[in-house]
Amino acid sequence: MSRSQVPGERVRILADEFLAIPTTSYQQRSLGAALALFLDTATKTALHRAELVSKSALSRLLNEYDWDTAQGWFVLQEAQWDALRLAARRKHRPLLRLSVDLTSIEKKGSTLPFVRVYNDVHGIHLVVLFAEYGALKFPIGYRVYKGKGTATPVTLARELLRTVPDSIKRRFRVRVLADSGFEAAAFLDEVRHLGFEFVVGVRATRRTLHPGEVTVADCPHGGYVELKNWPHDTLVLGRVDRGDRVFHAVSSELLEGDEVVAEGKARWSEESFFKEGKHQFGMSQFALRTATGLDRWVLLVFLAWTLAILHRETGMTLEACAALALMTVMPSVYLNRLLRTFLKNEEFLRQHGYSLHYARCNS
């Protein structure tokens, strides 16, 4: 098998295993049509736009049918971790970056599950774990923030970090990236307990014990600090001036100040996923009224993104990769579109002296 065939083969294996999870051929066909919908980045992700099955069939698949969603998550995450391990073969303890962040899907009304107001946004709020190694960038898992009186985003992020397999911990040096929304001592404790490194944003008002009882805003770029409520380790401070605001981050490793800032910027890979996931892979178009529907919708977004990334090669856009993955995973959908294009242009072709005939070959 040539190197150019490997990405397509991985995509096909993952998709085949995932689409085989429902126990009936009817549900398998509906799940394939749903996946094709999420891979079509040029079209708004809405159930009525699905091909080969009806809107009601997809609604039942996502909201009602008892296929094993947990198995779907297992298949996806195993494929993601395996891809990361394979990409790191023959490397000695390479660096894997894990970002945690919260994204809000703005929604009106209150009929959708888990709609809350948080940070002045009325909608559904997801804490997402995102892994990056080289060209591989995957959303690995998520938790829903359910509002006041429930687990906080920091607690949900700690839960996500605990899902990282032991085999990944042994294979990689893991560095956790997060913004100042996750600066809590409990979060830093969790990262430290798991044996991970971290670069985490902190507020300018965060107080220190070293180089004195001051705030991080009073400390120099690249200087050593000890946080007052987290005195376990000496940390390196990085600061970056962005016009009218100054941002600060601390590193558990003895990096240069500019390296701390650069690592902080690496977190934007997850921000890029939030943007593309919402606007091209359909995450913001969620409109199902059940918690099961939300879980399956997010699963399909994560799967579609992963299939596109697995198909990605140098110079290819994410949209082109998604289109290629769609042809690989659901050739019947692509063929259906191709035939419709021929039919729509049949009169035009005839006017210019062309007569088009096609037939299916069984050999």
N, C-alpha and C positions, 0 to 999 in steps of 0.2 A: 504494500500500500504506500503510495506517495505521500509526502508531507501535506500536499494540498488536499488530499482525501481525508486526512485525519480529523479535521474539524467537523466535516459533514458526517463522518461516521459516528463521532461522539454525540452529535446532535440527534442523529437517527436513533441511536441506542437509548438515550435518555427519553426521547419522545415516545418511543415504542413501549418502554417500560412504564412510563406514566400513563399512557392512553390505555394500557391493558388493565388498569386498576379496577374500573367498574366491571361488574360481573356479567352484564348483558351487552350484546352487540349494539343494541339501540342506544344505551348510555355511552358506550365507547364512541359511537359515531357522533353523538351530541358533544362529547368532551373534545373530540378532534375539531369539530366546527367551532367550539368556543376558543380553543387554543389558536386556531387560524385567525379568529377575530382579534385576539390580543396581539398577534404577530403583524397584523396589517397596520403599520404605523401611519399610513397615509389616510386612513379612514377613522372617523370617530368611533370609539368602542361603545356600541349600543347594541342590545340584543336583536333588535329588528333588522340590523345590517348583516346578520350572520347568513352564511351561504350553506345550502344543502340541508339545513334543519330550520324549524320554525322558531319564532321568538318564544312561544309558550314552552317548547321542548327545552330550550336553554334555561328558561326560568325555573322549570321543574328540576332540571339537573343541578342548578346552583343552590336552590332553596330547599328542595324537598327530598330528592332521591338519596338513598342511604348508601352511597359509595364511600369508600374509606379515605377521607380527606387526610387523616393522620399519615396514612401510607404514602399519599402524594407528597406530603412534606418530607417524609423520610427519604423517598426516592430522589427528590430534588436536592436535598442537603447532602446526601451521600455523594451524588454526582459532583456537586460543587466542591466539597472537601477533597474528593479524589482528583479533580482537575487541578486543584492547588498543589496537592502532593506530587502529581505527575510533572507539573511545571517546575517544581523545585528539585527534581531528581539530580543527583550528583552534586548538589550544593550542600555546604556544611552549615547547618543552622541558619538559613536565610531569614530575612526580616519579613514578617507578615503584618500588615497594618489592619487593625479592626477599628472601625469607626462606629460610634453610637450617636444617634441624634434623633430629635423629634421633628416630625413633619405633620402639618395640619392640612386636611382635605376640607376645604370650606364647603359647607352645605347649608341650605335654607330649610326651615321647618324642623320638625322633631320626630318624623315618622321613621327615619333611618336609625339603625342600632348605634348606640354609643355616642350620639351627638351631644356635645357639651360645648361650653364656652371656656376657652383656655387661651391665655395671652391675647385676649380681645378678639379671638377668632372663633366663630360659631361653626362647628363642624366635627369631624372625626380626627382624633389625634393619635398618631402611631409613633412608637419608639422603634427604630429599625437598627439592626446590626448589619454592618456592611464590611465585606472583606476585600482586600486588594493586595495582589502580588503580581508585579510586572503588568502584563496586559490584561490579566484576569481581574475583573471587578464585579463582585456578586452581592446582591442583597440576600443575606443568609436567613434572617428570621425577624419577627416583629412581635410587639405586644401593643395592645390597645390601652390608652389611658382613659379610664372610665369616670374621671371627675373627682371632686373633693370627697374625702373619706375613703378613697380606694388607694391602691398601690400608686406611689408617686412615679413620675418618669425616671427618677434615679433608681428606685427599687426595680422597676421594669428593666432598666438597662443592666443592672446587676444580674437579674435572672437570665438575660440573654447571654451575657458573658460566661455564665456557668454552663451554657449548652455547648461550648467549644469542646470538641472531642479530645481525649487524652493523646491520641495519635498526632493531632495537630500541635498540641503543646510540646510534645517531644521533638517533632520535626522542625518547628519554626521557633525563632525568637518572635514573640508576639508583642506588638506595640499598640496600645489603645489610644485612640484619638477622640477627643470630645471637646465641646465648647464649654463656656462658663456655666451653662445650665446644669452641668454634671460635676461641678467642683466640690460637691459635698464630701466631707470626710468619710462617710460610709461608702461612697463610690470608690475613692482612692484606696480605702481599706480592702475592698473587694478585689480591685486590680492587683494590689500588692499580694493578697492572699493567694491569688491564682498564679502568681509568679510572672506576671506580665509587666512590661515597661509601660509608661504612659507619657503623653503630652496632652495636658488638659488646660483649657482656658480658665482664668480666674478673674474675678472682679477687681477693679482698681482699689477697692476698699478692703480687700482681704488683708488681715493683719499678720505680721510675722514676729518671730522671736529673734531671728538673725537676718540682717546685720543689726538688729535692735528691734524694739517694739514699735514698728512703723507699719505703713501699708505698702503693698507691692508697688504702688504708684511712686513711692519714694526710693525704690531700689533701682540700681542700674541695669541696663540691658546686658545680659550675659552674666549677671552676678549670682551668687549663691544665696538662697533664702531657706528659712525653715518656717513653715506655716504654723501659726499659733495653735490652731486646733487640730493640727496633724504634724506632730513633731518627730515622726518616725525616721524620715530621711532628709538629707540636704538636697534641695532641688535647684535646678538652674532656671533662671527667669529670662524669658524672651519678651520683647515688647515691640509693637509696630504701630506707627502713627499713620492713621488714615484720615487725613483732613482734620475734622473737628473732634475725632475720637481716637483714643489710644487703647489698643487691645493688649492684654497680657496673657501669657501662658507659662506653665511650669513643666519641666521635664524631670522624670525620675532618673534619667541617664545624664552623665556629665558631657553634655553637648555644648557647642558654642552657641551664643545667643542667636546668631543668624540661623543656625541649624534648627533651633527650637521653633523659630518663626516658620522656616520652610516645612517642618513637620506639621505644624498647625495648618498650613495651607493645603497639605495633602488631604485633609479632611473634606476638601471641596469635591472630591470624587463622589462622596455620598450626596452632597448637595446637587451635583450634576444628575445623579440617579433620581433624586426627588423631582427635578425639573422634567427630565425625559420620561420618567415613569408616569407622571401626571398627564403630560401633554401629548405623549406619543404612544405609550403603552396602556393607557386607559385607566390609571389609578384614580384620577379625579372624576371619572365618569361613573363611579360606583353609584347605583341607585336601587339596590335590592334592600328589602325591608327585614331581613333576618341576620342574626349573628353568623349563622352558617354560610349565608350568601356572601357576607363580607370576607370571611376567612377564605372561601374558595376564590373569590375575586382577587384578593391579594396574592394568593398562591399562583394564580394564572399570570398575574403581572410579573411576579418574581421569575416564574418559569420562562415566560416569553423573553424577558430581559436576558436570562441566563443562556437560552438557546442562541440569541443574537450574539452575545459575547463569545460563546464557544465557536461561532462561525466567523469571528472577526479576524481579519488579516491586515497587514500593514496597508494603509491608504484607504481602507474601506470605511464608509460612514456607518453609524449604528443603524440607520434606516435601511441601507443596502444589505447589511448583515441580517436584519430581521426579514427582509424580503427573500433572501437566499434560504434562511431557515424555514420560511413558510413553504417554499418549493420543495425542500428536503422532507419536511414533516408531513405536509398535506398536499401532495402533488395533484390530488383530485380537485382541490379548490383552485389551484393555479390553472389546471386544464379547463375547468368550468369557465373561468374568466376568459381564457384564450378563445374558447369556442364562442362565447357570447360576443367577443370582439369581432370575430369573423362574421357572425350572423348580422351584427349591427351594420357592418360595412359591406354586406353582400351586394347591395344595389350599386354602391360606389365602384366596387371592383368590376361589376358587369358593365358599367358605363365606360370603363377604360379598357374593355376588351379582355378581362380576366374572368375565368370561371373556376371557382375553388371547390374542390371535392376532398373529403377526408373520410377515413375509415379506421376503426380500431384493429390493430394487428394482435393476434393472440399468441404469436410465436415469440 
